[in-house]
Amino acid sequence: MKTIIEPFKIKSVEPIRFTTEAEREEVLREGFYNLFLVRAENVLIDLLTDSGTAAMSADQWAGMMRGDESYAGARSFYRFEAAVRDLTGMKHIIPVHQGRAAERILFSLVGGKGKVVPSNSHFDTTRANIEFSGAEGIDLLTPEGEDPDLIADFKGNMNVAALEECIQARGAKNIPLVMITITNNSGGGQPVSMENIRKTRAVCDRYGIPLFLDACRFAENAWFIKKREPGYAAKPVREIVKEMFSYAHGATMSAKKDAIVNMGGFLALRDDALAQGARNLLIITEGFPTYGGLAGRDLEAIAQGLEEVLDEHYLQYRVRSVEYLGERLVAAGVPILQPPGGHAIYLNAKKFLPHIPVNQYPGQSLVVDLFRRGGIRSVEIGSVMFGTYDAARRLIPARMELVRLAIPRRVYTQSHIDYVIEVVIESYRHRNELSGYRIVEEAPLLRHFTAKFAPLVE
Ligand SMILES: Cc1ncc(COP(=O)(O)O)c(C=O)c1O
């Protein structure tokens, strides 16, 4: 059959609340036109993030009841450890409460002033933890990944030639590790090929530098490899995952993505001395090494989720539903970052609203319109998030003005996605009526979370 269906039936439902456009206008005004400041109960379809927003399965909920809450040596830890070790092949499996905790521990140990950490693209918490340690994070994305309109299979790849130049310029002794983010979230959820991971590892080996994976969306990445990379079509996703990890010396993971849970993460390492240091830090800030900031029930749910995410019916449905959203928008002429990523569609706000200059935040205008028009919550990934100021307080804009529609795992059905398509297309039809915003209040760091906006045209 050609129709790809949701590979589950629904046992427990959470009602969503319908609001009128007038009510949403009021919600927007009260939230200063920042969707982070809006109560979730006022949102109809929440596409703010795919992180920690998944629906757990009946087996995961059953695992919650099986959770062993012993302080040390809990049964649930050993199940979690076995599941992660099976996939990563790594000796040391260290649980943490979420991805950034693994990053903080890792870069507290290997970062520091004068150190440089290259990546295909660092996620913002990874970069923040690298910089907090005094080190520098560098993005070395393949040139294909820089062009939002280019359709290519692996736009998340590392620029391997640039990596080698970077190592020669900065000195191998100053580079504690090289990181590859799979899939590349900051680069539009684009995958990284096995060949690229292999080539990156070969460069690392030439200079004696360890390779780490930021593995949040490892299963989605493996699915893209299976579908797009020659030689992998017949290989089970589990084997592809194992091969990806086989090239890495370590990995950080936010289980809130491809472990399909609401909280959790891990740091996986091969090196004994590094693992010893990590466990020492873990005990100070996260917890004892057999729970690391999580309850036993969380560890059970992660172990189960890591099994379920490798179900190829699930992955087919997951990637196809995002692709379907992208295809339908493109067919209506809506500009998106191409091709659709694994977990999200990114609307190209600069092309969507060419009449709104970047210093009037076209992405924010679109985010507000999608909420006002249809109760959809999305997130601006442009000059609100990444813009800075020059000495005269003129905006230095971001490279792109995007609006991300991130799809939570197993939460929405095709009719929800059809509704989203309708709202975006309606917004596009009325695009000339949209106008810009100004920031009336902002924090010095990570301003997008708390900034207050006002419309330039009331
Ligand atoms: C690629 C990537 N790395 C790291 C993180 C951080 O994970 P967490 O939010 O669990 O701290 C995220 C979260 O969105 C991510 O997408």
The ligand as an SDF file (V2000), in Angstrom:
LIG
                    3D

 16 16  0  0  0  0  0  0  0  0999 V2000
   21.7290   18.7130   18.7080 C   0  0  0  0  0  0  0  0  0  0  0  0
   21.4220   18.9870   20.1560 C   0  0  0  0  0  0  0  0  0  0  0  0
   22.3980   18.8460   21.0840 N   0  0  0  0  0  0  0  0  0  0  0  0
   22.1560   19.0630   22.3810 C   0  0  0  0  0  0  0  0  0  0  0  0
   20.9160   19.4420   22.8420 C   0  0  0  0  0  0  0  0  0  0  0  0
   20.7080   19.7130   24.3160 C   0  0  0  0  0  0  0  0  0  0  0  0
   19.9010   18.7740   24.9100 O   0  0  0  0  0  0  0  0  0  0  0  0
   19.0130   19.1000   26.2040 P   0  0  0  0  0  0  0  0  0  0  0  0
   17.9460   20.0690   25.7830 O   0  0  0  0  0  0  0  0  0  0  0  0
   18.4860   17.7860   26.6270 O   0  0  0  0  0  0  0  0  0  0  0  0
   19.9160   19.6980   27.2420 O   0  0  0  0  0  0  0  0  0  0  0  0
   19.8720   19.6050   21.9200 C   0  0  0  0  0  0  0  0  0  0  0  0
   18.5290   20.0210   22.3800 C   0  0  0  0  0  0  0  0  0  0  0  0
   17.7030   20.5300   21.6540 O   0  0  0  0  0  0  0  0  0  0  0  0
   20.1340   19.3690   20.5360 C   0  0  0  0  0  0  0  0  0  0  0  0
   19.1690   19.4910   19.5970 O   0  0  0  0  0  0  0  0  0  0  0  0
  1  2  1  0
  2  3  1  0
  2 15  2  0
  3  4  2  0
  4  5  1  0
  5  6  1  0
  5 12  2  0
  6  7  1  0
  7  8  1  0
  8  9  2  0
  8 10  1  0
  8 11  1  0
 12 13  1  0
 12 15  1  0
 13 14  2  0
 15 16  1  0
M  END
$$$$
